[in-house]
Amino acid sequence: MTTKPGTTTTEVATLRPEFAKNAPKAFRALIAFDAAAREGLDPALVELIQIRASHLNHCAYCLHMHTNDARKAGESEDRLHMVAVWREARPFFTEREQAALALTDAVTRVADAGVPDDVHNEAAAHFDERELSQILALICAINTWNRVALATRKAAGTDER
C-alpha cells in the first residue's frame, strides 16, 4: 500500500486497502456468492441471520447496513432490538427463526465448539436440506463480509449501495 502525499504517520497507520477496488474479481465473486446464498430464503430471515452474525463479530458497518435493510423491509424495532439477546427474548421469534439464529451462532463461533448436533438437528427440523444449505452459505457469506469490513475498517453509516 502506498501512502498519499501529505499523509501523517498517524494517518498512515489507519489507511486500509479498498477491497472492492483492489480485488475486484474477489469482490464480485463474494457478491455473487452472497446473492446465491439468499436464493429462495425469506428476506426477513436473511436479515435476522446477517444482523446476528454482525453482532457476534462486532461489525458495526454490517450491523448498521442490515438493520436499515430490515427496517426498509418492514421489520419491527422490537425484534431488531432483541436479535442480540434472542435466547432471552424467544417470544419475539418463531421456532424456525430461533433455529436459524442458533445455527448462526454456532457457525459464526465454529472455533469454540464446532456445530453441535443438537443445533444442527433443530435447524434440520425446521428447514429442508436445500434451505439448510442456503442458510449455511448465507452464514458463511455474512461472516466473510464482516471480516472484510473489519479488516478494512469500514465505518458504520458509510454504506454506498
ABEGO torsion letter per residue (X at the ends): XBBBBGBBAAAAAABBBBAAAABAAAAAAAAAAAAAAABGBBAAAAAAAAAAAAAAAGBAAAAAAAAAAAAAAGBBAAAAAAAAAAAAAAAABBAAAAAAAAAAAAAAAAAAAEBBAAAAAAAAAABBAAAAAAAAAAAAAAAAAAAAAAAAGBBBGABAX
